[in-house]
Amino acid sequence: SLVYAEPIGGALAAALALGLRDGRHNEAGVVGGNEAVSSELADELGSEERLLGMDLLRGRTAREAVDVCCALLEAHGQGGGCDETDKGWTYENGFLFADHSEAYVLETAGVRHWCVERVPPGGRRNISNGLSIRTNGRTSEHIQAICASNGW
């Protein structure tokens, strides 16, 4: 079963410096933000309660936060109603995780699929309400085969 982490303070200055107005941070100085995205696999989500959005900001570094998030997605999946009055409204997530030395973009598709892109040193990156990774990043086990078999 999943143990939910309590939001904790200590890195607000880092979050503000990165412009993550809608993000969260943890005591290790890792900041993260997320946006709703939609993929061709969104129909997998259904209404079963699973992980949602910022349930996933954990880790002592940005890389560790990504690794934990990917492991939780694979173990528990994402999805479920995102609105108390409309349980049928679901979405996938795009995340930006950063610490004092590096940053990553993580995008999810369907219940358990994901792709990660490391932001190059000195680089800049943003996320919005669409899938944005255009490089061959690190991915969940079957997502590349799923995309290839569907001609994406």
CNS distance restraints for C-alpha pairs under 8 A (distance, minus, plus):
assign (resid   4 and name CA) (resid  55 and name CA) 7.20 0.50 0.50
assign (resid   5 and name CA) (resid  55 and name CA) 7.61 0.50 0.50
assign (resid   5 and name CA) (resid  58 and name CA) 7.70 0.50 0.50
assign (resid   7 and name CA) (resid  24 and name CA) 7.94 0.50 0.50
assign (resid   7 and name CA) (resid  25 and name CA) 7.71 0.50 0.50
assign (resid   7 and name CA) (resid  26 and name CA) 6.78 0.50 0.50
assign (resid   8 and name CA) (resid  25 and name CA) 7.34 0.50 0.50
assign (resid   8 and name CA) (resid  26 and name CA) 5.44 0.50 0.50
assign (resid   8 and name CA) (resid  27 and name CA) 6.07 0.50 0.50
assign (resid   9 and name CA) (resid  25 and name CA) 6.84 0.50 0.50
assign (resid   9 and name CA) (resid  26 and name CA) 5.85 0.50 0.50
assign (resid   9 and name CA) (resid  27 and name CA) 5.60 0.50 0.50
assign (resid  10 and name CA) (resid  25 and name CA) 7.72 0.50 0.50
assign (resid  10 and name CA) (resid  26 and name CA) 6.63 0.50 0.50
assign (resid  10 and name CA) (resid  27 and name CA) 4.89 0.50 0.50
assign (resid  10 and name CA) (resid  28 and name CA) 7.53 0.50 0.50
assign (resid  10 and name CA) (resid  29 and name CA) 6.89 0.50 0.50
assign (resid  11 and name CA) (resid  15 and name CA) 6.52 0.50 0.50
assign (resid  11 and name CA) (resid  25 and name CA) 5.91 0.50 0.50
assign (resid  11 and name CA) (resid  26 and name CA) 6.37 0.50 0.50
assign (resid  11 and name CA) (resid  27 and name CA) 6.17 0.50 0.50
assign (resid  11 and name CA) (resid  28 and name CA) 7.27 0.50 0.50
assign (resid  11 and name CA) (resid  29 and name CA) 4.75 0.50 0.50
assign (resid  11 and name CA) (resid  30 and name CA) 7.29 0.50 0.50
assign (resid  11 and name CA) (resid  31 and name CA) 7.51 0.50 0.50
assign (resid  12 and name CA) (resid  16 and name CA) 6.16 0.50 0.50
assign (resid  12 and name CA) (resid  25 and name CA) 6.72 0.50 0.50
assign (resid  13 and name CA) (resid  17 and name CA) 6.02 0.50 0.50
assign (resid  14 and name CA) (resid  18 and name CA) 6.27 0.50 0.50
assign (resid  14 and name CA) (resid  29 and name CA) 6.83 0.50 0.50
assign (resid  14 and name CA) (resid  31 and name CA) 7.19 0.50 0.50
assign (resid  14 and name CA) (resid  99 and name CA) 7.96 0.50 0.50
assign (resid  14 and name CA) (resid 100 and name CA) 7.88 0.50 0.50
assign (resid  15 and name CA) (resid  19 and name CA) 6.31 0.50 0.50
assign (resid  15 and name CA) (resid  20 and name CA) 5.35 0.50 0.50
assign (resid  15 and name CA) (resid  21 and name CA) 7.38 0.50 0.50
assign (resid  15 and name CA) (resid  23 and name CA) 7.14 0.50 0.50
assign (resid  15 and name CA) (resid  24 and name CA) 7.29 0.50 0.50
assign (resid  15 and name CA) (resid  25 and name CA) 6.69 0.50 0.50
assign (resid  15 and name CA) (resid  31 and name CA) 5.71 0.50 0.50
assign (resid  15 and name CA) (resid  32 and name CA) 7.91 0.50 0.50
assign (resid  16 and name CA) (resid  20 and name CA) 5.89 0.50 0.50
assign (resid  16 and name CA) (resid  21 and name CA) 6.62 0.50 0.50
assign (resid  20 and name CA) (resid  24 and name CA) 7.75 0.50 0.50
assign (resid  20 and name CA) (resid  31 and name CA) 7.87 0.50 0.50
assign (resid  20 and name CA) (resid  32 and name CA) 7.43 0.50 0.50
assign (resid  20 and name CA) (resid  33 and name CA) 6.44 0.50 0.50
assign (resid  22 and name CA) (resid  33 and name CA) 6.42 0.50 0.50
assign (resid  23 and name CA) (resid  31 and name CA) 6.84 0.50 0.50
assign (resid  23 and name CA) (resid  32 and name CA) 5.30 0.50 0.50
assign (resid  23 and name CA) (resid  33 and name CA) 4.05 0.50 0.50
assign (resid  23 and name CA) (resid  34 and name CA) 7.00 0.50 0.50
assign (resid  24 and name CA) (resid  31 and name CA) 5.69 0.50 0.50
assign (resid  24 and name CA) (resid  32 and name CA) 5.43 0.50 0.50
assign (resid  24 and name CA) (resid  33 and name CA) 6.33 0.50 0.50
assign (resid  24 and name CA) (resid  54 and name CA) 7.78 0.50 0.50
assign (resid  24 and name CA) (resid  57 and name CA) 7.51 0.50 0.50
assign (resid  25 and name CA) (resid  29 and name CA) 6.46 0.50 0.50
assign (resid  25 and name CA) (resid  30 and name CA) 5.55 0.50 0.50
assign (resid  25 and name CA) (resid  31 and name CA) 4.19 0.50 0.50
assign (resid  25 and name CA) (resid  32 and name CA) 6.21 0.50 0.50
assign (resid  25 and name CA) (resid  57 and name CA) 7.42 0.50 0.50
assign (resid  26 and name CA) (resid  30 and name CA) 5.67 0.50 0.50
assign (resid  26 and name CA) (resid  31 and name CA) 6.70 0.50 0.50
assign (resid  26 and name CA) (resid  57 and name CA) 7.49 0.50 0.50
assign (resid  26 and name CA) (resid  58 and name CA) 7.38 0.50 0.50
assign (resid  28 and name CA) (resid  59 and name CA) 7.66 0.50 0.50
assign (resid  28 and name CA) (resid  60 and name CA) 5.16 0.50 0.50
assign (resid  28 and name CA) (resid  61 and name CA) 7.21 0.50 0.50
assign (resid  29 and name CA) (resid  60 and name CA) 7.48 0.50 0.50
assign (resid  29 and name CA) (resid  61 and name CA) 7.73 0.50 0.50
assign (resid  29 and name CA) (resid  99 and name CA) 6.01 0.50 0.50
assign (resid  29 and name CA) (resid 100 and name CA) 7.37 0.50 0.50
assign (resid  30 and name CA) (resid  59 and name CA) 7.37 0.50 0.50
assign (resid  30 and name CA) (resid  60 and name CA) 6.61 0.50 0.50
assign (resid  30 and name CA) (resid  61 and name CA) 5.91 0.50 0.50
assign (resid  30 and name CA) (resid  62 and name CA) 5.86 0.50 0.50
assign (resid  30 and name CA) (resid  65 and name CA) 7.81 0.50 0.50
assign (resid  30 and name CA) (resid  97 and name CA) 6.96 0.50 0.50
assign (resid  30 and name CA) (resid  98 and name CA) 5.73 0.50 0.50
assign (resid  30 and name CA) (resid  99 and name CA) 4.67 0.50 0.50
assign (resid  30 and name CA) (resid 100 and name CA) 7.81 0.50 0.50
assign (resid  31 and name CA) (resid  57 and name CA) 7.83 0.50 0.50
assign (resid  31 and name CA) (resid  62 and name CA) 7.70 0.50 0.50
assign (resid  31 and name CA) (resid  97 and name CA) 5.73 0.50 0.50
assign (resid  31 and name CA) (resid  98 and name CA) 5.38 0.50 0.50
assign (resid  31 and name CA) (resid  99 and name CA) 6.34 0.50 0.50
assign (resid  32 and name CA) (resid  57 and name CA) 6.61 0.50 0.50
assign (resid  32 and name CA) (resid  95 and name CA) 6.81 0.50 0.50
assign (resid  32 and name CA) (resid  96 and name CA) 5.41 0.50 0.50
assign (resid  32 and name CA) (resid  97 and name CA) 4.36 0.50 0.50
assign (resid  32 and name CA) (resid  98 and name CA) 6.39 0.50 0.50
assign (resid  33 and name CA) (resid  54 and name CA) 7.54 0.50 0.50
assign (resid  33 and name CA) (resid  95 and name CA) 5.63 0.50 0.50
assign (resid  33 and name CA) (resid  96 and name CA) 5.36 0.50 0.50
assign (resid  33 and name CA) (resid  97 and name CA) 6.77 0.50 0.50
assign (resid  34 and name CA) (resid  53 and name CA) 6.61 0.50 0.50
assign (resid  34 and name CA) (resid  54 and name CA) 6.93 0.50 0.50
assign (resid  34 and name CA) (resid  93 and name CA) 6.44 0.50 0.50
assign (resid  34 and name CA) (resid  94 and name CA) 5.40 0.50 0.50
assign (resid  34 and name CA) (resid  95 and name CA) 4.31 0.50 0.50
assign (resid  34 and name CA) (resid  96 and name CA) 6.39 0.50 0.50
assign (resid  34 and name CA) (resid 127 and name CA) 7.75 0.50 0.50
assign (resid  35 and name CA) (resid  53 and name CA) 7.97 0.50 0.50
assign (resid  35 and name CA) (resid  93 and name CA) 5.75 0.50 0.50
assign (resid  35 and name CA) (resid  94 and name CA) 5.22 0.50 0.50
assign (resid  35 and name CA) (resid  95 and name CA) 6.59 0.50 0.50
assign (resid  35 and name CA) (resid 127 and name CA) 7.06 0.50 0.50
assign (resid  35 and name CA) (resid 128 and name CA) 6.03 0.50 0.50
assign (resid  35 and name CA) (resid 129 and name CA) 5.78 0.50 0.50
assign (resid  36 and name CA) (resid  91 and name CA) 5.84 0.50 0.50
assign (resid  36 and name CA) (resid  92 and name CA) 5.79 0.50 0.50
assign (resid  36 and name CA) (resid  93 and name CA) 4.84 0.50 0.50
assign (resid  36 and name CA) (resid  94 and name CA) 6.32 0.50 0.50
assign (resid  36 and name CA) (resid 128 and name CA) 7.82 0.50 0.50
assign (resid  36 and name CA) (resid 129 and name CA) 5.50 0.50 0.50
assign (resid  36 and name CA) (resid 130 and name CA) 7.62 0.50 0.50
assign (resid  37 and name CA) (resid  91 and name CA) 6.18 0.50 0.50
assign (resid  37 and name CA) (resid  92 and name CA) 5.15 0.50 0.50
assign (resid  37 and name CA) (resid  93 and name CA) 5.23 0.50 0.50
assign (resid  37 and name CA) (resid  94 and name CA) 6.14 0.50 0.50
assign (resid  37 and name CA) (resid 128 and name CA) 7.80 0.50 0.50
assign (resid  37 and name CA) (resid 129 and name CA) 4.90 0.50 0.50
assign (resid  37 and name CA) (resid 130 and name CA) 4.92 0.50 0.50
assign (resid  37 and name CA) (resid 131 and name CA) 6.32 0.50 0.50
assign (resid  38 and name CA) (resid  42 and name CA) 6.14 0.50 0.50
assign (resid  38 and name CA) (resid  91 and name CA) 6.04 0.50 0.50
assign (resid  38 and name CA) (resid  92 and name CA) 5.62 0.50 0.50
assign (resid  38 and name CA) (resid  93 and name CA) 7.68 0.50 0.50
assign (resid  38 and name CA) (resid 109 and name CA) 7.37 0.50 0.50
assign (resid  38 and name CA) (resid 129 and name CA) 7.79 0.50 0.50
assign (resid  38 and name CA) (resid 130 and name CA) 6.57 0.50 0.50
assign (resid  38 and name CA) (resid 131 and name CA) 7.31 0.50 0.50
assign (resid  39 and name CA) (resid  92 and name CA) 7.39 0.50 0.50
assign (resid  39 and name CA) (resid 109 and name CA) 5.75 0.50 0.50
assign (resid  39 and name CA) (resid 110 and name CA) 7.29 0.50 0.50
assign (resid  39 and name CA) (resid 131 and name CA) 7.38 0.50 0.50
assign (resid  40 and name CA) (resid 109 and name CA) 7.68 0.50 0.50
assign (resid  40 and name CA) (resid 110 and name CA) 7.94 0.50 0.50
assign (resid  41 and name CA) (resid 109 and name CA) 5.78 0.50 0.50
assign (resid  41 and name CA) (resid 110 and name CA) 4.55 0.50 0.50
assign (resid  42 and name CA) (resid  91 and name CA) 6.88 0.50 0.50
assign (resid  42 and name CA) (resid  92 and name CA) 6.90 0.50 0.50
assign (resid  42 and name CA) (resid 109 and name CA) 6.61 0.50 0.50
assign (resid  42 and name CA) (resid 110 and name CA) 4.97 0.50 0.50
assign (resid  42 and name CA) (resid 111 and name CA) 7.92 0.50 0.50
assign (resid  43 and name CA) (resid 110 and name CA) 7.07 0.50 0.50
assign (resid  44 and name CA) (resid 110 and name CA) 5.25 0.50 0.50
assign (resid  44 and name CA) (resid 111 and name CA) 6.07 0.50 0.50
assign (resid  45 and name CA) (resid  78 and name CA) 7.11 0.50 0.50
assign (resid  45 and name CA) (resid  79 and name CA) 5.02 0.50 0.50
assign (resid  45 and name CA) (resid  80 and name CA) 6.68 0.50 0.50
assign (resid  45 and name CA) (resid  90 and name CA) 6.86 0.50 0.50
assign (resid  45 and name CA) (resid  91 and name CA) 7.65 0.50 0.50
assign (resid  45 and name CA) (resid 110 and name CA) 5.86 0.50 0.50
assign (resid  45 and name CA) (resid 111 and name CA) 5.56 0.50 0.50
assign (resid  46 and name CA) (resid  79 and name CA) 6.80 0.50 0.50
assign (resid  46 and name CA) (resid  80 and name CA) 6.28 0.50 0.50
assign (resid  46 and name CA) (resid  88 and name CA) 7.28 0.50 0.50
assign (resid  46 and name CA) (resid  90 and name CA) 7.45 0.50 0.50
assign (resid  47 and name CA) (resid  79 and name CA) 6.90 0.50 0.50
assign (resid  47 and name CA) (resid  80 and name CA) 4.36 0.50 0.50
assign (resid  47 and name CA) (resid  81 and name CA) 5.57 0.50 0.50
assign (resid  47 and name CA) (resid  87 and name CA) 6.43 0.50 0.50
assign (resid  47 and name CA) (resid  88 and name CA) 6.01 0.50 0.50
assign (resid  47 and name CA) (resid  90 and name CA) 7.57 0.50 0.50
assign (resid  48 and name CA) (resid  79 and name CA) 6.77 0.50 0.50
assign (resid  48 and name CA) (resid  80 and name CA) 4.95 0.50 0.50
assign (resid  48 and name CA) (resid  81 and name CA) 7.66 0.50 0.50
assign (resid  49 and name CA) (resid  78 and name CA) 7.96 0.50 0.50
assign (resid  49 and name CA) (resid  79 and name CA) 6.20 0.50 0.50
assign (resid  49 and name CA) (resid  80 and name CA) 4.28 0.50 0.50
assign (resid  49 and name CA) (resid  81 and name CA) 6.98 0.50 0.50
assign (resid  50 and name CA) (resid  76 and name CA) 6.53 0.50 0.50
assign (resid  50 and name CA) (resid  77 and name CA) 5.98 0.50 0.50
assign (resid  50 and name CA) (resid  78 and name CA) 4.94 0.50 0.50
assign (resid  50 and name CA) (resid  79 and name CA) 5.09 0.50 0.50
assign (resid  50 and name CA) (resid  80 and name CA) 5.70 0.50 0.50
assign (resid  51 and name CA) (resid  55 and name CA) 6.46 0.50 0.50
assign (resid  51 and name CA) (resid  56 and name CA) 7.83 0.50 0.50
assign (resid  51 and name CA) (resid  73 and name CA) 7.54 0.50 0.50
assign (resid  51 and name CA) (resid  76 and name CA) 7.01 0.50 0.50
assign (resid  51 and name CA) (resid  77 and name CA) 6.34 0.50 0.50
assign (resid  51 and name CA) (resid  78 and name CA) 4.47 0.50 0.50
assign (resid  51 and name CA) (resid  79 and name CA) 6.03 0.50 0.50
assign (resid  51 and name CA) (resid  80 and name CA) 7.64 0.50 0.50
assign (resid  52 and name CA) (resid  56 and name CA) 7.85 0.50 0.50
assign (resid  52 and name CA) (resid  78 and name CA) 5.95 0.50 0.50
assign (resid  52 and name CA) (resid  79 and name CA) 6.14 0.50 0.50
assign (resid  52 and name CA) (resid  80 and name CA) 7.41 0.50 0.50
assign (resid  52 and name CA) (resid  82 and name CA) 7.66 0.50 0.50
assign (resid  53 and name CA) (resid  93 and name CA) 6.40 0.50 0.50
assign (resid  56 and name CA) (resid  65 and name CA) 7.82 0.50 0.50
assign (resid  56 and name CA) (resid  68 and name CA) 7.77 0.50 0.50
assign (resid  56 and name CA) (resid  69 and name CA) 5.52 0.50 0.50
assign (resid  56 and name CA) (resid  72 and name CA) 7.88 0.50 0.50
assign (resid  57 and name CA) (resid  65 and name CA) 6.22 0.50 0.50
assign (resid  57 and name CA) (resid  69 and name CA) 7.35 0.50 0.50
assign (resid  58 and name CA) (resid  64 and name CA) 7.63 0.50 0.50
assign (resid  58 and name CA) (resid  65 and name CA) 4.99 0.50 0.50
assign (resid  58 and name CA) (resid  68 and name CA) 6.68 0.50 0.50
assign (resid  58 and name CA) (resid  69 and name CA) 7.40 0.50 0.50
assign (resid  59 and name CA) (resid  63 and name CA) 7.85 0.50 0.50
assign (resid  59 and name CA) (resid  64 and name CA) 4.91 0.50 0.50
assign (resid  59 and name CA) (resid  65 and name CA) 4.22 0.50 0.50
assign (resid  59 and name CA) (resid  66 and name CA) 7.91 0.50 0.50
assign (resid  59 and name CA) (resid  68 and name CA) 6.83 0.50 0.50
assign (resid  60 and name CA) (resid  64 and name CA) 6.24 0.50 0.50
assign (resid  60 and name CA) (resid  65 and name CA) 6.94 0.50 0.50
assign (resid  61 and name CA) (resid  65 and name CA) 6.14 0.50 0.50
assign (resid  61 and name CA) (resid  98 and name CA) 7.64 0.50 0.50
assign (resid  61 and name CA) (resid  99 and name CA) 5.98 0.50 0.50
assign (resid  62 and name CA) (resid  66 and name CA) 6.31 0.50 0.50
assign (resid  62 and name CA) (resid  97 and name CA) 5.35 0.50 0.50
assign (resid  62 and name CA) (resid  98 and name CA) 4.93 0.50 0.50
assign (resid  62 and name CA) (resid  99 and name CA) 5.32 0.50 0.50
assign (resid  62 and name CA) (resid 102 and name CA) 6.66 0.50 0.50
assign (resid  62 and name CA) (resid 103 and name CA) 6.08 0.50 0.50
assign (resid  62 and name CA) (resid 104 and name CA) 6.90 0.50 0.50
assign (resid  63 and name CA) (resid  67 and name CA) 6.21 0.50 0.50
assign (resid  63 and name CA) (resid  97 and name CA) 7.96 0.50 0.50
assign (resid  63 and name CA) (resid 102 and name CA) 7.87 0.50 0.50
assign (resid  63 and name CA) (resid 103 and name CA) 7.62 0.50 0.50
assign (resid  63 and name CA) (resid 104 and name CA) 7.22 0.50 0.50
assign (resid  64 and name CA) (resid  68 and name CA) 6.02 0.50 0.50
assign (resid  65 and name CA) (resid  69 and name CA) 6.02 0.50 0.50
assign (resid  65 and name CA) (resid  97 and name CA) 7.18 0.50 0.50
assign (resid  66 and name CA) (resid  70 and name CA) 6.09 0.50 0.50
assign (resid  66 and name CA) (resid  97 and name CA) 7.21 0.50 0.50
assign (resid  66 and name CA) (resid 104 and name CA) 7.47 0.50 0.50
assign (resid  66 and name CA) (resid 106 and name CA) 7.06 0.50 0.50
assign (resid  66 and name CA) (resid 116 and name CA) 7.96 0.50 0.50
assign (resid  67 and name CA) (resid  71 and name CA) 6.16 0.50 0.50
assign (resid  68 and name CA) (resid  72 and name CA) 6.09 0.50 0.50
assign (resid  69 and name CA) (resid  73 and name CA) 6.13 0.50 0.50
assign (resid  70 and name CA) (resid  74 and name CA) 6.19 0.50 0.50
assign (resid  70 and name CA) (resid 114 and name CA) 7.13 0.50 0.50
assign (resid  70 and name CA) (resid 140 and name CA) 7.92 0.50 0.50
assign (resid  71 and name CA) (resid  75 and name CA) 6.11 0.50 0.50
assign (resid  72 and name CA) (resid  76 and name CA) 5.70 0.50 0.50
assign (resid  72 and name CA) (resid  77 and name CA) 7.01 0.50 0.50
assign (resid  73 and name CA) (resid  77 and name CA) 4.41 0.50 0.50
assign (resid  73 and name CA) (resid  78 and name CA) 6.15 0.50 0.50
assign (resid  73 and name CA) (resid 111 and name CA) 7.43 0.50 0.50
assign (resid  73 and name CA) (resid 112 and name CA) 5.24 0.50 0.50
assign (resid  73 and name CA) (resid 113 and name CA) 7.54 0.50 0.50
assign (resid  74 and name CA) (resid 112 and name CA) 5.00 0.50 0.50
assign (resid  74 and name CA) (resid 113 and name CA) 7.34 0.50 0.50
assign (resid  75 and name CA) (resid 112 and name CA) 7.91 0.50 0.50
assign (resid  76 and name CA) (resid 112 and name CA) 7.79 0.50 0.50
assign (resid  77 and name CA) (resid 111 and name CA) 4.83 0.50 0.50
assign (resid  77 and name CA) (resid 112 and name CA) 4.87 0.50 0.50
assign (resid  78 and name CA) (resid  92 and name CA) 7.45 0.50 0.50
assign (resid  78 and name CA) (resid 110 and name CA) 7.65 0.50 0.50
assign (resid  78 and name CA) (resid 111 and name CA) 5.01 0.50 0.50
assign (resid  78 and name CA) (resid 112 and name CA) 6.66 0.50 0.50
assign (resid  79 and name CA) (resid  90 and name CA) 6.27 0.50 0.50
assign (resid  79 and name CA) (resid  91 and name CA) 6.91 0.50 0.50
assign (resid  79 and name CA) (resid  92 and name CA) 7.23 0.50 0.50
assign (resid  79 and name CA) (resid 111 and name CA) 6.44 0.50 0.50
assign (resid  80 and name CA) (resid  87 and name CA) 7.07 0.50 0.50
assign (resid  80 and name CA) (resid  88 and name CA) 7.68 0.50 0.50
assign (resid  80 and name CA) (resid  89 and name CA) 7.92 0.50 0.50
assign (resid  80 and name CA) (resid  90 and name CA) 6.04 0.50 0.50
assign (resid  81 and name CA) (resid  86 and name CA) 6.80 0.50 0.50
assign (resid  81 and name CA) (resid  87 and name CA) 3.93 0.50 0.50
assign (resid  81 and name CA) (resid  88 and name CA) 5.55 0.50 0.50
assign (resid  81 and name CA) (resid  89 and name CA) 5.48 0.50 0.50
assign (resid  81 and name CA) (resid  90 and name CA) 5.38 0.50 0.50
assign (resid  82 and name CA) (resid  86 and name CA) 7.46 0.50 0.50
assign (resid  82 and name CA) (resid  87 and name CA) 6.40 0.50 0.50
assign (resid  82 and name CA) (resid  88 and name CA) 7.88 0.50 0.50
assign (resid  82 and name CA) (resid  89 and name CA) 5.81 0.50 0.50
assign (resid  82 and name CA) (resid  90 and name CA) 5.55 0.50 0.50
assign (resid  82 and name CA) (resid  91 and name CA) 7.62 0.50 0.50
assign (resid  83 and name CA) (resid  87 and name CA) 5.80 0.50 0.50
assign (resid  83 and name CA) (resid  89 and name CA) 6.61 0.50 0.50
assign (resid  92 and name CA) (resid 108 and name CA) 5.83 0.50 0.50
assign (resid  92 and name CA) (resid 109 and name CA) 5.93 0.50 0.50
assign (resid  92 and name CA) (resid 110 and name CA) 6.79 0.50 0.50
assign (resid  93 and name CA) (resid 107 and name CA) 5.93 0.50 0.50
assign (resid  93 and name CA) (resid 108 and name CA) 5.39 0.50 0.50
assign (resid  93 and name CA) (resid 109 and name CA) 7.60 0.50 0.50
assign (resid  94 and name CA) (resid 105 and name CA) 7.20 0.50 0.50
assign (resid  94 and name CA) (resid 106 and name CA) 5.79 0.50 0.50
assign (resid  94 and name CA) (resid 107 and name CA) 4.31 0.50 0.50
assign (resid  94 and name CA) (resid 108 and name CA) 6.31 0.50 0.50
assign (resid  94 and name CA) (resid 127 and name CA) 6.76 0.50 0.50
assign (resid  94 and name CA) (resid 128 and name CA) 7.61 0.50 0.50
assign (resid  94 and name CA) (resid 129 and name CA) 7.68 0.50 0.50
assign (resid  94 and name CA) (resid 130 and name CA) 7.78 0.50 0.50
assign (resid  94 and name CA) (resid 131 and name CA) 7.14 0.50 0.50
assign (resid  95 and name CA) (resid 105 and name CA) 5.58 0.50 0.50
assign (resid  95 and name CA) (resid 106 and name CA) 5.00 0.50 0.50
assign (resid  95 and name CA) (resid 107 and name CA) 6.18 0.50 0.50
assign (resid  95 and name CA) (resid 127 and name CA) 7.21 0.50 0.50
assign (resid  96 and name CA) (resid 103 and name CA) 7.14 0.50 0.50
assign (resid  96 and name CA) (resid 104 and name CA) 5.77 0.50 0.50
assign (resid  96 and name CA) (resid 105 and name CA) 4.62 0.50 0.50
assign (resid  96 and name CA) (resid 106 and name CA) 6.45 0.50 0.50
assign (resid  96 and name CA) (resid 126 and name CA) 7.48 0.50 0.50
assign (resid  96 and name CA) (resid 127 and name CA) 6.93 0.50 0.50
assign (resid  97 and name CA) (resid 103 and name CA) 5.54 0.50 0.50
assign (resid  97 and name CA) (resid 104 and name CA) 5.31 0.50 0.50
assign (resid  97 and name CA) (resid 105 and name CA) 6.49 0.50 0.50
assign (resid  97 and name CA) (resid 106 and name CA) 7.94 0.50 0.50
assign (resid  98 and name CA) (resid 102 and name CA) 5.76 0.50 0.50
assign (resid  98 and name CA) (resid 103 and name CA) 4.07 0.50 0.50
assign (resid  98 and name CA) (resid 104 and name CA) 6.44 0.50 0.50
assign (resid  99 and name CA) (resid 103 and name CA) 6.44 0.50 0.50
assign (resid 102 and name CA) (resid 118 and name CA) 7.88 0.50 0.50
assign (resid 102 and name CA) (resid 119 and name CA) 7.11 0.50 0.50
assign (resid 102 and name CA) (resid 120 and name CA) 8.00 0.50 0.50
assign (resid 102 and name CA) (resid 121 and name CA) 6.90 0.50 0.50
assign (resid 103 and name CA) (resid 118 and name CA) 6.19 0.50 0.50
assign (resid 103 and name CA) (resid 119 and name CA) 5.40 0.50 0.50
assign (resid 104 and name CA) (resid 116 and name CA) 6.80 0.50 0.50
assign (resid 104 and name CA) (resid 117 and name CA) 5.66 0.50 0.50
assign (resid 104 and name CA) (resid 118 and name CA) 4.44 0.50 0.50
assign (resid 104 and name CA) (resid 119 and name CA) 5.44 0.50 0.50
assign (resid 105 and name CA) (resid 116 and name CA) 5.65 0.50 0.50
assign (resid 105 and name CA) (resid 117 and name CA) 5.17 0.50 0.50
assign (resid 105 and name CA) (resid 118 and name CA) 6.43 0.50 0.50
assign (resid 105 and name CA) (resid 119 and name CA) 7.24 0.50 0.50
assign (resid 105 and name CA) (resid 127 and name CA) 7.77 0.50 0.50
assign (resid 105 and name CA) (resid 133 and name CA) 7.75 0.50 0.50
assign (resid 106 and name CA) (resid 114 and name CA) 6.87 0.50 0.50
assign (resid 106 and name CA) (resid 115 and name CA) 5.75 0.50 0.50
assign (resid 106 and name CA) (resid 116 and name CA) 4.48 0.50 0.50
assign (resid 106 and name CA) (resid 117 and name CA) 6.54 0.50 0.50
assign (resid 107 and name CA) (resid 114 and name CA) 5.52 0.50 0.50
assign (resid 107 and name CA) (resid 115 and name CA) 5.40 0.50 0.50
assign (resid 107 and name CA) (resid 116 and name CA) 6.52 0.50 0.50
assign (resid 107 and name CA) (resid 131 and name CA) 6.80 0.50 0.50
assign (resid 107 and name CA) (resid 133 and name CA) 7.57 0.50 0.50
assign (resid 108 and name CA) (resid 112 and name CA) 7.45 0.50 0.50
assign (resid 108 and name CA) (resid 113 and name CA) 5.64 0.50 0.50
assign (resid 108 and name CA) (resid 114 and name CA) 4.21 0.50 0.50
assign (resid 108 and name CA) (resid 115 and name CA) 6.54 0.50 0.50
assign (resid 109 and name CA) (resid 113 and name CA) 5.07 0.50 0.50
assign (resid 109 and name CA) (resid 114 and name CA) 5.89 0.50 0.50
assign (resid 112 and name CA) (resid 140 and name CA) 7.89 0.50 0.50
assign (resid 113 and name CA) (resid 139 and name CA) 7.68 0.50 0.50
assign (resid 113 and name CA) (resid 140 and name CA) 5.50 0.50 0.50
assign (resid 113 and name CA) (resid 141 and name CA) 7.92 0.50 0.50
assign (resid 113 and name CA) (resid 142 and name CA) 7.63 0.50 0.50
assign (resid 113 and name CA) (resid 143 and name CA) 6.09 0.50 0.50
assign (resid 114 and name CA) (resid 139 and name CA) 5.65 0.50 0.50
assign (resid 114 and name CA) (resid 140 and name CA) 5.32 0.50 0.50
assign (resid 114 and name CA) (resid 143 and name CA) 7.32 0.50 0.50
assign (resid 115 and name CA) (resid 133 and name CA) 7.71 0.50 0.50
assign (resid 115 and name CA) (resid 137 and name CA) 6.26 0.50 0.50
assign (resid 115 and name CA) (resid 138 and name CA) 5.70 0.50 0.50
assign (resid 115 and name CA) (resid 139 and name CA) 4.24 0.50 0.50
assign (resid 115 and name CA) (resid 140 and name CA) 6.47 0.50 0.50
assign (resid 116 and name CA) (resid 133 and name CA) 7.75 0.50 0.50
assign (resid 116 and name CA) (resid 137 and name CA) 5.34 0.50 0.50
assign (resid 116 and name CA) (resid 138 and name CA) 5.14 0.50 0.50
assign (resid 116 and name CA) (resid 139 and name CA) 6.23 0.50 0.50
assign (resid 117 and name CA) (resid 133 and name CA) 6.64 0.50 0.50
assign (resid 117 and name CA) (resid 135 and name CA) 7.25 0.50 0.50
assign (resid 117 and name CA) (resid 136 and name CA) 7.83 0.50 0.50
assign (resid 117 and name CA) (resid 137 and name CA) 4.99 0.50 0.50
assign (resid 117 and name CA) (resid 138 and name CA) 6.83 0.50 0.50
assign (resid 118 and name CA) (resid 137 and name CA) 7.63 0.50 0.50
assign (resid 119 and name CA) (resid 123 and name CA) 5.99 0.50 0.50
assign (resid 119 and name CA) (resid 124 and name CA) 6.90 0.50 0.50
assign (resid 119 and name CA) (resid 125 and name CA) 6.76 0.50 0.50
assign (resid 120 and name CA) (resid 124 and name CA) 7.86 0.50 0.50
assign (resid 127 and name CA) (resid 132 and name CA) 7.10 0.50 0.50
assign (resid 128 and name CA) (resid 132 and name CA) 8.00 0.50 0.50
assign (resid 133 and name CA) (resid 137 and name CA) 7.92 0.50 0.50
assign (resid 139 and name CA) (resid 143 and name CA) 6.80 0.50 0.50
assign (resid 139 and name CA) (resid 144 and name CA) 7.56 0.50 0.50
assign (resid 142 and name CA) (resid 146 and name CA) 6.21 0.50 0.50
assign (resid 143 and name CA) (resid 147 and name CA) 6.15 0.50 0.50
assign (resid 144 and name CA) (resid 148 and name CA) 6.11 0.50 0.50
assign (resid 145 and name CA) (resid 149 and name CA) 6.00 0.50 0.50
assign (resid 146 and name CA) (resid 150 and name CA) 6.31 0.50 0.50
assign (resid 147 and name CA) (resid 151 and name CA) 6.11 0.50 0.50
assign (resid 147 and name CA) (resid 152 and name CA) 4.97 0.50 0.50
assign (resid 148 and name CA) (resid 152 and name CA) 5.96 0.50 0.50
